Amino acid sequence: MYKSLLRPLLFKLDPEKVHYLTTDALQTVYKLPLAKSISNSMFGVQDARLERELFGLKFPNPVGLAAGFDKDAKLIDELANLGFGFIEIGTLTPKGQEGNPKPRLFRLPEDQAIINRMGFNNEGVDAAVKRLRNRKSKIIVGGNIGKNKVTPNEEALNDYLYCFKALYDVVDYFVVNVSSPNTPDLRALQEKEPLQQLLIALQEQNSKMPKPKPLLLKIAPDLNEPQLNDIIEIAQEANLSGIIATNTTISRDGLYTPSQKVQEIGAGGLSGKPLTKRSTEIIRYLRQHLPQTIKIIGVGGIMTAEDALEKLDAGADLVQLYTGFIYEGPSLIAQINKKLLAR
């Protein structure tokens, strides 16, 4: 029903407006009697064979929602009933910020892709913390953290530490985001020395907490092999729990969308089907060179159940959806889990 009826209607409207329309509708629907049980029966696949234990956490299934969809932790309880095994919120920053000027979200239907330059728009980490304290669902939640746009890179650590301390009691794991292309100079923090300093300082803070939380790093798909080798080295030095591969790409290679339209859209991170192959290549490379103790969450271009299985076969321990969730709807979650069970 989603692909044949709802999606054609929604895709006629502005993408960002659609996002808020659908999230508002989701909240309204879940107030209705039996809505949760109906949703669970439609999209939930419960089977012990799907369970994964990582970082000392038990994931009911390996399919999660990537950061960016529920930036402000407003939909945890509703999304938990769509069959996800875990949800990642954010990217959150210490202070709320509006993000980049609109329009900043664009569909490329010919490529089953999205370009976004949202710019870490969020209400600030403290607002998200209040919501997380009041949530009813026990689904695993990850906190994706970043820096404010106005914070210079030399002071970025303070922003990451603030978010880490604020979220510590209300999330199950952390993700350090230095790979978004939509905050000026953010990706410079992926360079070896600043990244090393950032992650080691966060781990020092983590070690001082009553119980250290899993700390993961989200990387860009645009890194070359020497840069990936630096990431592999840093991940071990900083004793990371895992790597999320990958964020959106700045590449526009091989698109079916007319080049003039792509040029008119301008800057932003590309996600969806064009990223499928590259993100899987990076997962495979990381798995070949990382110790098994460092886990991998695969994300990028998962548009079908086969795409998800390919990433798991390449070495991912878990997978996440975003653009595939937009194009295919919540049925994709169940399709992936059913395909895993059919093996």
C-alpha positions in Angstrom: 0.0 0.0 0.0 2.8 2.4 0.8 4.6 2.1 -2.5 1.5 2.0 -4.7 -0.7 4.5 -2.9 1.0 6.7 -0.3 4.4 7.2 -1.8 3.2 8.6 -5.2 1.1 11.2 -3.2 3.9 12.1 -0.8 6.5 12.4 -3.5 4.4 15.2 -5.1 5.1 17.4 -2.0 8.2 19.1 -0.7 10.4 16.4 0.9 11.0 18.2 4.2 7.3 19.1 4.6 6.5 15.4 3.9 8.9 14.4 6.6 7.0 16.4 9.2 3.6 15.5 7.8 4.4 11.8 8.1 6.0 12.0 11.6 3.0 14.0 12.8 0.7 11.4 11.3 2.7 8.6 12.9 2.2 10.2 16.3 -1.5 10.7 15.7 -2.1 7.1 14.5 -0.3 5.6 17.5 -2.8 7.3 19.8 -5.6 5.2 18.3 -6.7 1.9 20.0 -5.0 -1.2 18.7 -2.6 0.8 16.4 0.5 -0.5 18.1 -0.6 -4.2 18.0 -1.7 -3.9 14.3 1.7 -2.3 13.4 3.6 -5.0 15.3 1.7 -7.7 13.5 2.3 -6.1 10.1 6.0 -5.2 10.5 7.4 -7.0 13.5 9.3 -10.2 13.0 10.1 -11.9 16.3 12.4 -14.8 16.3 15.4 -15.7 18.6 17.4 -16.5 15.5 17.4 -12.8 14.6 19.0 -11.7 17.9 22.4 -10.2 17.9 24.6 -9.6 21.0 27.1 -6.7 20.5 28.7 -4.3 23.0 27.0 -6.1 25.8 23.6 -5.3 24.3 21.1 -7.7 23.0 19.5 -6.5 19.7 16.2 -8.3 18.9 17.1 -8.1 15.2 19.9 -6.6 13.2 17.9 -3.9 11.3 18.1 -0.4 12.8 17.0 3.1 11.8 20.0 5.4 11.0 20.5 8.8 12.5 18.8 11.7 10.7 15.2 10.5 10.7 14.4 11.1 14.3 17.0 13.8 15.2 15.3 15.0 18.3 14.1 11.7 19.8 10.4 12.6 19.3 9.3 9.3 17.7 11.1 6.5 19.7 7.9 4.8 20.9 6.2 5.0 17.5 9.2 3.8 15.5 9.8 1.0 18.0 6.5 -0.6 16.7 7.7 -0.7 13.1 10.0 -3.7 13.6 13.3 -2.0 14.1 15.9 -3.7 16.3 17.4 -0.4 17.3 17.1 3.4 16.7 19.8 6.0 16.4 18.8 9.6 17.2 20.6 12.8 16.2 22.9 14.1 15.1 22.5 16.2 18.3 24.5 19.3 19.2 24.9 21.1 22.5 22.8 24.1 21.4 19.7 23.9 19.2 20.3 25.2 15.6 18.1 25.7 12.6 20.6 24.1 10.1 21.1 25.3 6.6 18.7 27.5 4.6 15.8 25.8 2.8 15.3 24.1 0.5 17.8 21.5 1.8 16.3 18.1 1.0 15.9 16.8 -2.5 14.7 13.5 -4.0 16.3 11.9 -7.1 13.6 9.3 -8.0 15.4 8.2 -11.1 18.3 7.1 -8.8 16.3 6.1 -5.8 18.4 8.6 -3.9 18.2 11.7 -1.7 20.5 14.7 -1.5 20.4 16.6 1.8 22.3 19.5 3.3 20.3 19.8 6.5 23.2 20.9 8.5 22.6 19.3 11.9 19.2 21.0 12.4 18.0 20.0 15.9 16.6 21.4 19.1 19.7 20.7 21.1 20.8 17.7 23.2 19.1 18.8 26.4 15.6 18.8 24.8 16.2 15.2 23.5 17.4 14.1 26.9 14.0 15.2 28.4 12.1 13.2 25.8 14.3 10.1 26.3 13.7 10.1 30.0 9.9 9.9 29.4 9.9 7.3 26.6 8.0 4.1 27.2 9.7 1.8 24.7 12.7 -0.2 25.8 14.2 -0.4 22.3 18.0 0.1 22.1 18.8 3.7 21.3 22.0 5.1 20.0 23.0 8.8 20.4 24.7 10.3 17.4 26.6 13.4 18.5 28.2 16.4 16.7 29.3 19.9 17.0 27.5 23.2 16.5 28.1 25.0 13.3 29.5 28.1 15.0 32.0 26.0 17.1 35.5 26.1 15.5 37.2 22.7 15.1 39.8 23.7 17.7 36.9 23.7 20.3 34.9 20.8 18.9 35.9 18.4 21.7 33.9 20.6 24.2 30.8 20.1 22.1 31.2 16.3 21.8 31.9 16.0 25.6 28.9 18.1 26.4 26.6 15.9 24.3 28.3 12.7 25.7 27.7 13.7 29.3 24.1 14.9 28.7 23.1 11.7 26.9 25.0 9.2 29.0 22.1 8.1 31.2 19.5 7.8 28.4 21.2 6.1 25.4 22.7 2.7 25.0 25.6 3.6 22.7 27.3 6.6 21.2 28.2 7.5 17.7 30.8 10.3 16.9 29.8 12.0 13.7 32.7 13.8 12.0 31.6 12.7 8.5 28.6 14.8 7.5 29.4 17.0 4.5 26.9 19.6 5.5 28.6 21.4 8.4 31.6 23.5 7.3 35.0 22.0 7.9 33.5 19.1 9.9 35.1 16.4 7.8 38.5 17.9 8.6 38.1 16.2 12.0 38.4 12.9 10.1 42.1 13.6 9.6 44.3 11.4 11.6 45.6 13.7 14.3 42.4 15.6 15.2 40.3 12.4 15.1 42.8 10.6 17.3 42.7 13.4 19.9 38.9 13.6 19.8 38.3 9.9 20.2 40.9 9.4 22.9 39.6 12.3 24.9 36.0 11.0 24.7 37.2 7.5 25.8 39.0 9.1 28.7 35.7 10.7 29.8 33.9 7.4 29.1 36.2 5.5 31.4 35.4 7.9 34.2 31.7 7.1 34.0 30.0 4.4 36.3 29.8 2.0 33.3 31.5 2.9 30.0 29.2 3.0 27.0 30.0 1.6 23.6 31.6 4.3 21.5 31.4 4.1 17.7 32.7 6.3 14.8 30.7 7.1 11.7 32.8 7.5 8.6 32.4 9.0 5.1 32.3 6.8 2.0 34.6 9.2 0.3 37.7 8.1 2.2 40.6 6.6 0.1 42.5 3.5 1.2 45.3 5.4 3.1 42.6 7.3 5.0 40.7 4.1 5.8 44.0 2.6 7.1 44.3 5.6 9.4 40.7 5.0 10.6 41.6 1.4 11.3 44.7 2.3 13.3 42.8 5.0 15.3 39.9 2.7 16.0 42.3 0.3 17.7 44.3 3.0 19.5 41.1 4.6 20.9 39.6 1.2 21.7 36.4 1.9 19.8 33.5 -0.5 20.0 32.6 -0.1 16.4 32.5 1.8 13.1 29.4 2.9 11.2 30.1 2.7 7.4 29.0 4.9 5.8 27.6 8.4 5.9 26.4 10.2 2.7 28.7 10.9 -0.2 29.7 14.1 -2.0 30.2 12.2 -5.2 27.7 12.6 -8.1 29.2 9.8 -10.3 27.0 7.5 -12.3 23.6 9.2 -11.6 20.7 8.8 -14.0 19.2 12.2 -12.9 19.9 14.8 -15.5 23.2 16.6 -14.7 21.5 20.0 -15.0 19.0 19.1 -12.3 21.8 17.8 -10.1 23.8 21.0 -10.6 20.7 23.1 -9.7 20.3 21.2 -6.4 23.9 22.0 -5.5 25.8 20.8 -2.5 24.8 18.1 0.0 25.3 14.5 0.9 23.9 11.9 -1.5 22.3 8.8 0.0 20.4 5.8 -1.5 21.0 3.4 -4.2 24.1 5.1 -5.7 25.9 4.5 -2.4 25.1 0.8 -2.2 28.2 -0.6 -3.8 30.7 1.9 -2.2 29.5 1.4 1.3 29.6 -2.4 0.9 33.2 -2.1 -0.4 34.2 -0.1 2.6 32.5 -2.6 5.0 34.4 -5.5 3.4 37.7 -3.6 3.6 37.2 -2.7 7.2 36.2 -6.2 8.2 39.4 -7.6 6.5 41.6 -5.3 8.5 39.9 -4.8 11.8 39.9 -7.2 14.8 36.6 -9.0 15.4 36.3 -7.1 18.7 35.5 -3.9 16.7 32.1 -4.3 15.2 30.7 -2.8 12.0 27.2 -1.3 11.4 26.5 -1.2 7.6 24.5 1.7 6.2 24.2 3.2 2.8 22.0 2.3 -0.1 20.1 -0.6 1.5 17.0 -0.5 -0.8 16.2 -4.2 -0.8 16.5 -7.2 1.6 19.3 -8.5 -0.7 21.3 -5.2 -0.2 21.1 -5.8 3.5 22.3 -9.4 3.3 25.1 -8.3 1.0 26.4 -5.9 3.7 26.1 -8.5 6.4 27.9 -11.0 4.2 30.6 -8.4 3.6 31.2 -8.2 7.4 28.6 -5.9 8.9 27.2 -7.1 12.3 24.2 -4.9 12.0 22.6 -2.7 9.3 20.7 0.6 9.3 18.1 2.1 7.0 17.3 5.7 6.0 16.7 6.4 2.3 15.5 2.8 1.8 13.0 3.4 4.5 11.8 6.5 2.7 11.5 4.8 -0.7 10.3 1.4 0.3 8.4 2.0 3.6 8.4 0.0 6.8 7.8 -3.3 5.0 11.5 -3.3 4.1 12.4 -4.0 7.7 10.2 -7.1 7.8 11.5 -8.2 4.4 15.1 -8.1 5.6 14.4 -10.1 8.7 12.3 -12.7 6.8 15.1 -13.1 4.3 17.5 -13.7 7.1 15.3 -16.3 8.6 14.8 -18.0 5.2 18.5 -18.7 4.9 
